[in-house]
């Protein structure tokens, strides 16, 4: 079997739930927010992006097949259309469930020159995971990302809606300890983005 076919097999997408198996999990707040957002646009299709952010928050940071199906159901779109949007943008977590905190390490040019891979190695050793993996306790997911557009702060990490940089090993050790007792920064990021979408409609 070619590498390409094997890769496809590894990355197989979860199947859409049958309509009778769909579980509607949005809170009343989420339903109200989605309804408010629908009034911002001439057609509901335009709510797919903010609808997915609501779902990412409501489902604890991961867009499962059920989460995507719930957005499709509430916006009266097809599952394929919503899944196509969700899997196109890297900030939606569709590949696997993520930890409470996603640590994104920029390894692009400026960060690379300033020691991003040393930082990545330190994080991997401290957390016991590779890029794309989540710690066994479900607290941290580690990801490698492209330029975060704050090269003057290299080497840079993004965690939720905050940038950290320039970082070194001592800073990271303290940061990990602090994050352990904090609410999910993945969920917080999704919530902040929903609020921005809601605010945009009032301007
Ligand atoms: S290269 Fe890391 S923020 Fe630009």
Boltz pocket constraint, residues with backbone or C-beta under 6 A from the ligand:
constraints:
  - pocket:
      binder: B
      contacts: [[A, 106], [A, 107], [A, 108], [A, 109], [A, 110], [A, 111], [A, 112], [A, 146], [A, 147], [A, 148], [A, 149], [A, 150], [A, 151], [A, 152], [A, 154], [A, 156]]
      max_distance: 6.0
